Structure formats: C-alpha cells, structure tokens
Amino acid sequence: MTEPGKASKLSQQKVEKAGERVGQAVEQVGQVVEQAGQVVGDIGRDISRDIGGYIRAQREHAQVSMRELARTAGVSNPYLSQIERGLRKPSAEILQQIAKGLRISAEALYVRAGILDEKPASAVTDAVLADPSLTERQKQVLLDVYQSFRRENGDVPSTPTTEQHATEE
C-alpha cells in the first residue's frame, strides 16, 4: 500500500502533466487559428487587389479620370483610390455605381469581387457586355431578348439571369 501523502503527490504530478499537455494543445490550436486567419486575410486582400486593379484598368481604358469616376459613383476620391490600390473592398452597391460610371457590366465587377459565381457565357453575351457604346440598360435588354429566344428554342432552361438576381437583392 502507498502512503496517503505519496498518493496525493502522485495525483498532483499527474494533474500537472495533464495540465501541461492541455496547455500545449491549446497553444497548437491557437497557432492553427492564427494561420487560418492569415490565409483568410490574404485571400481578402488578393480579392481587393484584383477588383481594384480591374477597376483601375477599366477606368483607364474608358479614359475616365479618378475624380470623374468618384463623382459619378458617389464616393470620395480617396476612397476610390483605396479601392483601386486594394486597400478597401467595396460593397455591391458601390460596385454597381462604379460599373455605371465606367459603363461596364455590374455583373463583371460582382464576379471579380467574389460576390457572384461566374456563369458560363456565350460569345454573344461576351460581345454585348464588352461593347462600350451600349448603356447598361441596353445591354440588359439585348441579353434578355437573346435569352428569351434561346429558351424558346429549348437551348436554355428558363431561369432568371445572374444580373437579375444581383439587382433584386
């Protein structure tokens, strides 16, 4: 038989060892959580840089000044600059205003920003969306007519377009 003092000393050592193991496990979990947070942060920064770079390229292609685009989008120059540099991630509403100012598809910006999944497009859809001489409304009407003809011919299931989903939300 073990003495009562010795038994409590052994129990205390077991508790201390178990405590050390729990402490190590908590530390490891903390490191994993920290790494996951860094990955998520990196992804968010990459998306912001991607959308910002895309907006800058579209603005330059359209030969629109940052000041002019900021005014038409209803945002400040510094905020638009931060978006273009990837420091800020704009909301869907701001993206829609920027798209109008650039006369490009809001859907393209939503896809770039990760708000919408990219849908398979046809050459006709791509051509309509890329045409800078059409307004957003004209583009949508053309695409709606095109989709209705395709549905009539049985080529496409009758579901609303992604653009319609984005404007309804």
C-alpha positions, 0 to 999 in steps of 0.5 A: 500500500502507498502512503496517503501523502505519496498518493496525493503527490502522485495525483498532483504530478499527474494533474500537472502533466495533464495540465501541461499537455492541455496547455500545449494543445491549446497553444497548437490550436491557437497557432492553427487559428492564427494561420487560418486567419492569415490565409483568410486575410490574404485571400481578402486582400488578393480579392481587393487587389484584383477588383481594384486593379480591374477597376483601375484598368477599366477606368483607364481604358474608358479614359475616365479620370479618378475624380470623374469616376468618384463623382459619378459613383458617389464616393470620395476620391480617396476612397476610390483610390483605396479601392483601386490600390486594394486597400478597401473592398467595396460593397455591391452597391458601390460596385454597381455605381462604379460599373455605371460610371465606367459603363461596364457590366455590374455583373463583371465587377460582382464576379471579380469581387467574389460576390457572384459565381461566374456563369458560363457565357456565350460569345454573344453575351461576351460581345454585348457586355464588352461593347462600350457604346451600349448603356447598361440598360441596353445591354440588359435588354439585348441579353434578355431578348437573346435569352428569351429566344434561346429558351424558346428554342429549348437551348436554355432552361428558363431561369432568371439571369445572374444580373437579375438576381444581383439587382433584386437583392 
